């Protein structure tokens, strides 16, 4: 059954002029994406795995921190602008913001209760947190729709696009570097090409060149290669991640090897004398032959795999990455039968490049954490254990 108020708001949103400067659209897309992804993670959290619980609760905390900062900036910048043109028009939104603040505090209490609980009490706490977060997300989705329709109508009637762009620039200037990194992570991959170009042009116009170059560098890793090249062209910048960019090369190698488990594709990104030092200890040959031997093992053992680069450094021909690797254990792994469990571990790898290819590869991962998440005594191959 359709709610008349919702139908009216939606109709208003559809009728709004697309060409006007929308101060809400971009950040709301990021918030929607982050809320949806976090809700999914809370819902499928493995309560029997302390590390998995911590990872999910840390992600929830990041979302809630973002929501708090977003509310504060709207209260500080947007609502006064609305009141200046239409007194008392923001009272409803301010009331909903107060309600959201209370909901955030309750979610933090629920998360803390879950982190301290055990056994059946933890399962019960997780269910409560999931349902409370679902209600919070639903409330925010409706709230954001109202802001994008009702509030935008007031802003568009009272301000020029140039004035709204200045207001947006003030909000960006008040954003901390750490929060800006979160914004980039969740907003940029979920914008349409035209929205992304508009966002980046606005930042380019409002920032010193060296600061904007840093922001553009943060954006690049979260876009597919074609998106990086297109955006660089639109902004008149050097390629954000060209075909021979060191980080892009390593990302393609990791994706082919550990996410898609495609030995043939991975072989295109290594040198003929490629050495993977973690594998060489088991007598594997150098070059693409090592990939042909190892990649199918990983592909058989893991499903639903993903790799997210958290941080990276490039120094000459060396690339160092800190990353999170997640997958489900679905097949034999060094003689360990499938557990069906999902896991998430952090790792660090160092890669030496030569001629635009991976020549050497070192890796250290939280193997003890992986053991605990899979519930196994060892991850060593049987022959290594016997030795």
C-alpha positions, 0 to 999 in steps of 0.5 A, spaced: 500 500 500 502 506 498 503 511 503 500 518 500 506 522 503 511 518 501 508 518 494 508 526 494 515 526 496 517 522 491 513 525 485 516 532 487 523 529 487 522 527 480 519 533 478 526 537 480 530 541 475 536 536 474 540 542 472 541 545 479 546 544 483 544 539 488 548 540 495 545 533 497 545 528 491 553 526 492 554 525 499 547 522 500 549 516 494 555 515 498 551 514 505 546 510 502 551 505 499 555 505 506 549 504 510 546 498 505 553 495 505 554 495 513 547 493 514 548 486 510 555 485 514 551 486 520 546 481 518 551 476 516 556 477 521 559 470 524 558 471 532 562 465 534 568 469 531 571 474 535 575 477 529 569 477 525 565 481 530 570 486 531 571 487 524 564 488 523 563 493 529 569 497 527 565 498 520 559 500 523 562 505 528 565 508 521 558 509 519 556 512 525 561 517 525 560 519 518 553 520 520 554 524 526 559 529 522 554 529 516 548 531 521 553 536 524 555 539 518 547 540 515 546 543 522 551 548 521 551 550 514 545 548 510 539 549 515 542 556 517 541 557 509 534 555 509 532 559 515 535 565 512 530 564 506 524 561 509 524 562 517 522 555 521 522 551 514 528 547 517 525 545 524 522 538 521 529 536 519 532 539 525 527 534 529 529 528 525 536 530 526 535 530 534 532 523 533 537 520 529 542 523 534 539 519 539 538 513 534 546 513 533 547 513 541 542 507 542 546 503 536 553 504 539 550 502 546 547 495 542 554 494 539 558 495 545 553 490 548 554 485 543 562 486 543 561 484 551 556 478 550 558 471 549 554 465 546 547 465 545 547 472 548 551 475 543 547 472 537 541 475 541 544 482 541 546 481 534 539 480 532 537 486 536 543 490 533 541 488 526 534 490 526 535 497 530 540 498 524 535 496 519 530 501 522 535 507 522 537 506 515 530 506 513 529 512 517 535 515 514 533 513 507 526 517 507 529 523 511 534 524 505 529 523 500 525 529 504 531 533 504 533 532 496 526 534 495 523 539 500 529 542 502 532 543 495 526 546 493 527 552 498 535 552 497 533 553 489 528 558 490 533 562 494 540 561 492 543 561 485 548 555 483 554 559 485 552 561 492 550 553 493 557 551 490 560 556 495 556 553 501 558 546 499 565 548 498 565 551 506 562 544 508 568 540 504 573 545 507 570 543 514 571 536 513 577 533 516 582 529 512 580 522 515 573 523 514 575 526 507 578 519 505 571 515 508 567 520 503 572 518 497 571 511 499 564 511 499 561 517 494 566 516 488 565 509 486 557 510 486 556 516 482 554 517 475 560 519 470 557 526 470 556 526 477 563 524 479 566 529 474 561 535 477 564 533 484 571 533 482 571 539 478 568 543 484 573 540 488 578 542 483 576 549 483 576 550 490 582 547 492 590 549 491 592 545 485 597 541 490 591 539 495 587 537 489 592 533 486 592 529 493 584 528 493 585 526 485 590 520 488 585 518 493 579 517 488 583 513 483 584 507 487 576 506 488 575 507 480 575 502 475 581 503 470 576 506 464 573 510 470 580 513 472 582 514 465 576 518 463 576 522 469 583 524 468 581 526 461 575 530 463 579 534 469 585 535 464 590 531 469 595 526 468 592 519 468 590 517 475 592 510 474 595 509 467 596 502 464 603 502 467 601 505 473 605 501 479 599 501 483 594 499 478 599 493 475 599 490 482 592 491 483 590 487 477 595 482 479 592 481 485 585 481 482 587 476 477 590 471 482 587 472 489 580 474 487 578 471 480 583 465 481 585 466 473 592 464 472 592 465 465 590 473 466 595 473 472 601 470 468 600 477 463 602 481 469 608 477 471 615 477 468 618 470 465 623 469 472 617 472 477 618 469 484 613 469 489 617 468 495 611 465 500 611 459 494 618 458 493 619 455 500 615 449 497 619 448 491 615 451 486 618 454 479 619 461 478 615 465 472 608 463 470 608 456 472 608 458 479 601 461 478 599 455 474 600 451 480 598 455 486 592 459 483 587 453 482 589 451 489 586 458 492 580 457 487 578 451 489 579 453 497 576 460 496 569 463 494 566 470 494 573 473 495 575 480 495 581 484 496 581 491 498 587 496 498 587 500 505 594 503 504 599 503 499 606 506 498 611 507 492 618 507 492 622 506 485 620 499 483 617 497 489 610 497 491 607 496 498 600 495 500 596 494 506 590 490 504 584 486 507 582 480 504 576 476 505 573 470 502 569 463 504 572 457 505 569 452 500 574 447 498 580 443 501 586 448 503 592 444 504 588 438 506 583 442 511 576 440 508 571 446 507 569 449 513 564 454 509 566 459 514 567 466 511 574 470 514 577 477 513 584 478 514 589 484 514 595 483 510 601 487 507 605 485 501 611 488 497 612 487 490 618 489 485 616 491 478 620 490 472 618 492 465 611 494 468 610 487 470 611 483 477 618 480 478 618 479 486 612 478 491 613 478 498 607 477 503 605 477 510 598 476 513 594 474 519 595 467 519 593 466 526 587 470 525 585 466 519 586 459 523 581 462 529 576 464 524 576 457 520 577 454 527 583 449 525 589 448 529 594 449 523 594 452 516 601 448 514 601 443 508 601 436 511 608 435 508 610 441 512 607 439 518 610 432 518 617 435 517 
